[in-house]
Amino acid sequence: MASRPAPQPDGSPLTVGVEEEFLLVDTGLGAAVPCAPEVIEQASARFGAGQVQAELFPTQVEIASAPCTALAELRADLRRLRRGVADAARSAGCRPMASGTAVLAAATPVEVTDKPRYRRMARTFAPIAESQAEGVCGCHVHVGIADRDEAVQVGNALRPWLPALEALAANSPFRHGRDSGYASTRALIWCRWPSAGPAPRFTSAKAYDDAVDALVDSGMLLDRKMVYWYARLSDRYPTIEIRVADVNADLDTVVLFAALARGLCATLLAEVRAGRPVPVVPDELLRAAHWRAAHDGLEGLGVDLVTGRLRPARDLLERLVEHARPGLEAAGDQGTVSTLLSRLHRLGGGSARQRAAYARHGDFREVVDDLAAATATA
């Protein structure tokens, strides 16, 4: 039985916030279009600066929720932002679509967003940036842990659990009109960045910061924002940021992912404070687990990091839910998670739903239409 989760100093649950990246697609053919400047301008006038932002390519926009303590509050904020971006996109002649990769390619090549940092990234990492094409879209969850040393230890403890979360959120089987054979094509493409992958184990926040500074000094990273580890400390907020998820059109999947991330972090934080040792997982086996999660998603197999053998991905997710139970109960999220998890198992993960949509219609434009409609009407 895990130790009792430690709440924030005021007794409330840990905060949780979500960032979602969307592709912008045209209203006819469903191809990615570079309309982000117009969409961001209109949406920012509605929401204010900071909640709608640019990404590497002008075919992408990002929304950022406020930090929340209640899942209902998080859901409402994400719905508000999604609908606002959809309204702004409609005025610009396009639609936001929540998929990890572009189902259909842009009609013409798309240059990176016209900002100094993105232009520098494109110059320094040219083949990698070019391989991203119109962009790949993730969902990042921030869980509030103010003490950076504790956040580092929670990050160490998160390592063996993140492949199961990656499988839950896999939502990019198609790219440029082809089925990749993977549940998360985004994960394969994103891993080309030199700092992407499981975070190393660190003994302290100082060790973490020293390592990041050394990577920046080496030139492998242009700046600290380019730390793309699957769990990292935020330089802007007192949070640990989990970065393994594809963006999902289904808002229930996003809320479920965020609830599990928060519940797991709360449980692990209590274990850190109780002095419980963190299991050591070999890096090569951990990478195999992430590869398998990207390949199979929730519908296939995953690597059991206890035994090193393959098990159904749903069984591994159930093990995560059970371990996170103390944190879920402390936040009052257990009932919501149980309901959303049953729904997910019944309907399938995002990649399975995309493939089912293609099987029904035989047309990738219909897949885009389904994704765009779900994104805008969440």
C-alpha positions as CSV (number, residue, x, y, z in Angstrom):
1,M,0.0,0.0,0.0
2,A,1.4,3.4,-1.0
3,S,2.0,6.1,1.6
4,R,-0.7,8.6,2.1
5,P,-0.3,11.3,-0.6
6,A,0.9,14.7,0.6
7,P,-1.3,17.5,-0.6
8,Q,-0.3,21.1,-1.1
9,P,0.4,23.2,2.0
10,D,-3.2,24.5,2.0
11,G,-4.6,20.9,2.0
12,S,-5.8,21.0,-1.6
13,P,-4.8,18.5,-4.2
14,L,-1.8,19.1,-6.4
15,T,-2.5,21.4,-9.3
16,V,-2.8,20.1,-12.8
17,G,-2.6,22.0,-16.1
18,V,-2.7,20.9,-19.7
19,E,-1.1,22.2,-22.9
20,E,-2.5,20.9,-26.2
21,E,-1.0,21.4,-29.7
22,F,-3.4,21.3,-32.7
23,L,-2.9,21.1,-36.4
24,L,-4.8,23.6,-38.6
25,V,-6.5,22.0,-41.6
26,D,-8.5,23.5,-44.5
27,T,-12.2,23.1,-44.6
28,G,-12.2,21.3,-48.0
29,L,-9.5,18.8,-48.6
30,G,-8.4,18.4,-44.9
31,A,-4.8,19.2,-45.6
32,A,-2.6,21.2,-43.1
33,V,-2.6,25.0,-43.8
34,P,-0.3,27.7,-42.4
35,C,-3.0,29.9,-40.8
36,A,-1.6,30.1,-37.3
37,P,-0.7,33.8,-37.2
38,E,-4.3,34.8,-38.0
39,V,-5.8,32.2,-35.6
40,I,-3.5,33.2,-32.8
41,E,-4.2,36.9,-33.3
42,Q,-8.0,36.4,-33.1
43,A,-7.9,33.9,-30.3
44,S,-5.5,36.0,-28.2
45,A,-7.8,39.0,-28.5
46,R,-10.5,36.8,-26.9
47,F,-8.4,35.0,-24.2
48,G,-5.5,37.3,-23.6
49,A,-1.8,36.6,-24.2
50,G,-0.3,33.2,-23.1
51,Q,-3.2,30.8,-23.5
52,V,-2.9,30.5,-27.3
53,Q,0.6,30.3,-28.7
54,A,2.7,29.6,-31.8
55,E,4.6,26.4,-32.4
56,L,7.5,25.4,-34.7
57,F,5.3,25.5,-37.8
58,P,2.6,27.9,-38.7
59,T,0.3,25.0,-39.3
60,Q,0.1,24.5,-35.5
61,V,-1.3,26.3,-32.5
62,E,-1.0,25.5,-28.8
63,I,-3.5,26.1,-26.0
64,A,-2.6,26.2,-22.3
65,S,-5.1,25.7,-19.5
66,A,-4.9,27.5,-16.2
67,P,-3.6,25.4,-13.3
68,C,-6.6,23.6,-11.8
69,T,-7.3,21.5,-8.7
70,A,-10.6,20.0,-9.9
71,L,-11.0,17.9,-13.0
72,A,-14.3,19.6,-13.8
73,E,-12.5,22.9,-13.8
74,L,-9.8,21.6,-16.1
75,R,-12.3,20.1,-18.5
76,A,-14.3,23.4,-18.6
77,D,-11.2,25.5,-19.3
78,L,-9.9,23.1,-22.1
79,R,-13.4,23.1,-23.7
80,R,-13.5,26.9,-23.6
81,L,-10.1,27.2,-25.2
82,R,-10.8,24.6,-27.8
83,R,-14.1,26.3,-28.9
84,G,-12.4,29.7,-28.9
85,V,-9.7,28.4,-31.2
86,A,-12.2,26.7,-33.4
87,D,-14.1,30.0,-33.7
88,A,-10.9,31.9,-34.6
89,A,-9.9,29.2,-37.1
90,R,-13.3,29.3,-38.8
91,S,-12.8,33.0,-39.4
92,A,-9.4,32.2,-40.9
93,G,-10.9,29.6,-43.2
94,C,-9.6,26.5,-41.4
95,R,-10.2,24.1,-38.5
96,P,-8.1,22.8,-35.5
97,M,-7.6,19.1,-35.5
98,A,-6.3,17.1,-32.6
99,S,-4.0,14.4,-34.0
100,G,-0.4,13.7,-33.3
101,T,0.5,13.9,-37.0
102,A,-1.0,15.4,-40.1
103,V,-3.3,12.8,-41.6
104,L,-2.9,14.6,-45.0
105,A,0.1,16.6,-46.0
106,A,0.0,20.3,-46.8
107,A,-0.5,21.2,-50.5
108,T,2.8,23.1,-50.6
109,P,6.0,22.9,-48.4
110,V,5.6,24.8,-45.1
111,E,8.5,26.9,-43.7
112,V,9.0,27.1,-39.9
113,T,7.3,29.9,-38.0
114,D,8.9,33.3,-38.6
115,K,10.5,33.8,-35.2
116,P,14.2,34.0,-34.4
117,R,14.3,31.0,-32.1
118,Y,12.4,28.7,-34.6
119,R,14.6,29.9,-37.5
120,R,17.7,29.1,-35.5
121,M,16.3,25.7,-34.6
122,A,15.7,25.0,-38.3
123,R,19.3,26.1,-39.2
124,T,21.0,24.1,-36.5
125,F,18.9,20.9,-36.7
126,A,17.9,21.1,-40.4
127,P,17.3,17.4,-41.1
128,I,15.4,16.9,-37.9
129,A,13.3,20.1,-38.4
130,E,12.6,19.1,-42.0
131,S,11.4,15.7,-40.9
132,Q,8.7,17.3,-38.8
133,A,7.0,18.6,-42.0
134,E,3.9,20.5,-40.8
135,G,4.6,19.6,-37.2
136,V,3.8,16.9,-34.7
137,C,1.4,17.6,-31.9
138,G,1.6,16.5,-28.3
139,C,-0.3,17.0,-25.1
140,H,1.8,18.1,-22.0
141,V,0.6,17.8,-18.5
142,H,2.0,20.0,-15.7
143,V,1.6,18.7,-12.1
144,G,2.4,21.2,-9.4
145,I,5.3,20.3,-7.1
146,A,7.0,23.4,-5.7
147,D,10.1,21.8,-4.2
148,R,12.5,21.1,-7.1
149,D,14.4,18.4,-5.3
150,E,11.2,16.6,-4.6
151,A,10.1,17.1,-8.2
152,V,13.4,15.5,-9.4
153,Q,12.8,12.5,-7.2
154,V,9.2,12.2,-8.5
155,G,10.6,12.3,-12.0
156,N,12.9,9.4,-11.2
157,A,10.0,7.4,-9.8
158,L,7.8,8.2,-12.9
159,R,10.2,6.6,-15.4
160,P,8.7,3.0,-15.3
161,W,5.1,4.3,-15.5
162,L,5.3,6.6,-18.5
163,P,5.2,3.9,-21.2
164,A,1.7,2.9,-20.0
165,L,0.6,6.6,-20.2
166,E,2.1,6.9,-23.7
167,A,0.1,3.9,-24.8
168,L,-3.1,5.3,-23.4
169,A,-2.8,8.5,-25.4
170,A,-1.5,7.1,-28.7
171,N,-3.4,9.0,-31.5
172,S,-1.4,9.2,-34.7
173,P,-1.5,6.1,-36.9
174,F,-1.7,8.1,-40.1
175,R,0.6,10.6,-41.7
176,H,0.4,12.1,-45.1
177,G,-2.2,9.6,-46.3
178,R,-0.5,6.5,-45.1
179,D,-0.9,4.1,-42.2
180,S,2.5,3.9,-40.5
181,G,1.8,0.7,-38.7
182,Y,2.3,2.5,-35.4
183,A,-0.3,3.7,-32.9
184,S,1.9,6.9,-32.3
185,T,3.8,8.0,-35.4
186,R,4.4,11.3,-33.5
187,A,6.5,9.5,-30.9
188,L,8.8,8.1,-33.7
189,I,9.3,11.5,-35.3
190,W,9.7,13.4,-32.1
191,C,12.5,11.0,-30.9
192,R,14.7,12.4,-33.6
193,W,15.4,15.5,-31.4
194,P,18.7,14.9,-29.6
195,S,17.2,15.4,-26.1
196,A,14.0,13.5,-26.6
197,G,13.4,10.3,-24.6
198,P,13.3,9.0,-21.0
199,A,14.9,11.5,-18.6
200,P,18.1,10.3,-16.9
201,R,18.0,9.7,-13.1
202,F,19.2,12.6,-11.0
203,T,20.2,12.9,-7.4
204,S,19.0,16.5,-6.9
205,A,17.7,19.6,-8.6
206,K,21.3,20.9,-8.8
207,A,22.4,17.8,-10.6
208,Y,19.5,18.2,-13.0
209,D,20.3,21.9,-13.6
210,D,24.0,21.2,-14.0
211,A,23.2,18.5,-16.7
212,V,20.9,20.8,-18.6
213,D,23.5,23.6,-18.5
214,A,26.1,21.3,-19.8
215,L,23.9,20.2,-22.7
216,V,23.2,23.8,-23.6
217,D,26.9,24.6,-23.4
218,S,27.7,21.7,-25.7
219,G,25.4,23.1,-28.4
220,M,23.2,20.0,-28.4
221,L,20.4,22.2,-27.0
222,L,19.9,25.8,-28.1
223,D,18.4,26.6,-24.7
224,R,16.7,25.1,-21.7
225,K,13.3,25.0,-23.6
226,M,14.8,22.2,-25.8
227,V,14.9,19.7,-22.9
228,Y,12.5,17.2,-24.5
229,W,12.7,14.5,-21.9
230,Y,9.5,12.6,-21.2
231,A,9.3,14.1,-17.8
232,R,11.1,17.4,-17.1
233,L,11.1,20.3,-14.6
234,S,9.5,23.4,-15.9
235,D,11.7,26.5,-16.0
236,R,8.6,28.7,-16.0
237,Y,6.3,27.1,-13.4
238,P,6.7,25.1,-10.1
239,T,5.7,21.9,-11.9
240,I,6.9,18.6,-13.3
241,E,5.8,18.3,-16.9
242,I,4.9,14.9,-18.5
243,R,5.4,14.9,-22.2
244,V,4.7,11.4,-23.6
245,A,1.1,12.0,-24.9
246,D,-0.2,12.6,-28.4
247,V,-2.8,15.3,-28.5
248,N,-6.3,13.6,-28.5
249,A,-9.5,14.9,-30.1
250,D,-11.5,13.1,-27.4
251,L,-11.5,15.5,-24.4
252,D,-12.4,12.6,-22.0
253,T,-9.1,10.9,-22.9
254,V,-7.3,14.1,-22.1
255,V,-9.0,14.5,-18.8
256,L,-8.3,10.8,-17.9
257,F,-4.6,11.2,-18.8
258,A,-4.3,14.4,-16.7
259,A,-6.1,12.7,-13.7
260,L,-3.8,9.7,-13.8
261,A,-0.7,11.9,-14.2
262,R,-1.7,13.9,-11.2
263,G,-2.8,10.9,-9.1
264,L,0.4,9.1,-9.9
265,C,2.6,12.1,-9.0
266,A,0.8,12.5,-5.7
267,T,1.3,8.9,-4.8
268,L,5.0,9.0,-5.8
269,L,5.6,12.3,-3.9
270,A,4.3,10.6,-0.8
271,E,6.6,7.7,-1.4
272,V,9.6,10.0,-1.9
273,R,8.8,11.8,1.3
274,A,8.5,8.4,3.1
275,G,12.0,7.5,1.9
276,R,10.8,4.6,-0.2
277,P,13.5,3.6,-2.8
278,V,12.8,4.1,-6.4
279,P,12.9,1.0,-8.6
280,V,15.8,1.1,-11.0
281,V,14.9,0.2,-14.6
282,P,17.6,-0.5,-17.2
283,D,17.6,2.3,-19.8
284,E,17.6,-0.2,-22.7
285,L,14.5,-1.9,-21.4
286,L,12.7,1.4,-20.7
287,R,13.4,2.5,-24.3
288,A,12.0,-0.8,-25.5
289,A,8.8,-0.2,-23.4
290,H,8.4,3.3,-25.0
291,W,8.9,1.8,-28.5
292,R,6.3,-0.8,-27.8
293,A,3.9,1.7,-26.5
294,A,4.3,3.8,-29.7
295,H,3.9,0.7,-31.8
296,D,0.9,-1.0,-30.2
297,G,-0.9,1.8,-28.2
298,L,-3.6,0.6,-25.9
299,E,-4.9,-2.2,-28.1
300,G,-1.7,-4.3,-28.2
301,L,1.1,-5.4,-25.9
302,G,3.4,-3.5,-23.6
303,V,6.7,-4.3,-21.9
304,D,6.2,-5.3,-18.2
305,L,9.2,-3.5,-16.6
306,V,9.0,-5.8,-13.6
307,T,9.5,-9.1,-15.5
308,G,10.8,-7.8,-18.9
309,R,8.1,-9.7,-20.7
310,L,5.2,-8.7,-22.9
311,R,1.8,-8.2,-21.4
312,P,-1.4,-6.7,-22.7
313,A,-1.1,-2.9,-22.6
314,R,-4.4,-2.6,-20.8
315,D,-3.1,-4.8,-17.9
316,L,-0.1,-2.5,-17.5
317,L,-2.5,0.5,-17.5
318,E,-4.6,-1.1,-14.8
319,R,-1.5,-1.7,-12.7
320,L,-0.7,2.1,-13.0
321,V,-4.3,3.0,-12.0
322,E,-4.0,0.7,-8.9
323,H,-0.6,2.3,-7.9
324,A,-2.0,5.8,-8.4
325,R,-5.1,4.9,-6.3
326,P,-4.1,6.8,-3.1
327,G,-3.4,10.0,-5.1
328,L,-6.7,9.6,-7.1
329,E,-8.7,9.1,-3.9
330,A,-7.0,12.0,-2.1
331,A,-8.0,14.3,-5.0
332,G,-11.5,12.8,-5.2
333,D,-10.8,11.5,-8.8
334,Q,-11.2,7.8,-8.4
335,G,-14.9,7.7,-9.5
336,T,-14.2,9.9,-12.6
337,V,-11.2,7.9,-13.6
338,S,-13.1,4.6,-13.3
339,T,-15.9,5.9,-15.5
340,L,-13.5,7.4,-18.1
341,L,-11.3,4.3,-18.1
342,S,-14.4,2.0,-18.8
343,R,-15.4,4.3,-21.6
344,L,-11.9,4.2,-23.1
345,H,-11.7,0.4,-23.0
346,R,-15.2,0.3,-24.7
347,L,-14.5,2.8,-27.5
348,G,-10.7,2.2,-27.9
349,G,-7.8,4.5,-27.9
350,G,-7.3,7.4,-30.3
351,S,-5.3,5.4,-32.9
352,A,-7.9,2.6,-32.9
353,R,-10.7,5.2,-33.4
354,Q,-8.8,6.8,-36.3
355,R,-8.3,3.4,-38.0
356,A,-12.0,2.6,-37.4
357,A,-13.0,5.9,-39.1
358,Y,-10.9,5.1,-42.1
359,A,-12.3,1.6,-42.3
360,R,-15.9,3.0,-42.3
361,H,-15.2,5.7,-44.9
362,G,-12.2,4.6,-46.9
363,D,-11.2,8.3,-47.2
364,F,-8.6,10.1,-45.1
365,R,-10.6,13.3,-45.5
366,E,-13.4,11.7,-43.5
367,V,-10.9,10.9,-40.8
368,V,-9.8,14.5,-40.7
369,D,-13.5,15.6,-40.6
370,D,-14.1,13.3,-37.6
371,L,-11.1,14.5,-35.7
372,A,-11.8,18.2,-36.4
373,A,-15.4,17.9,-35.4
374,A,-14.5,16.1,-32.1
375,T,-11.8,18.8,-31.4
376,A,-14.2,21.7,-31.9
377,T,-17.3,20.3,-30.1
378,A,-15.7,18.8,-27.0
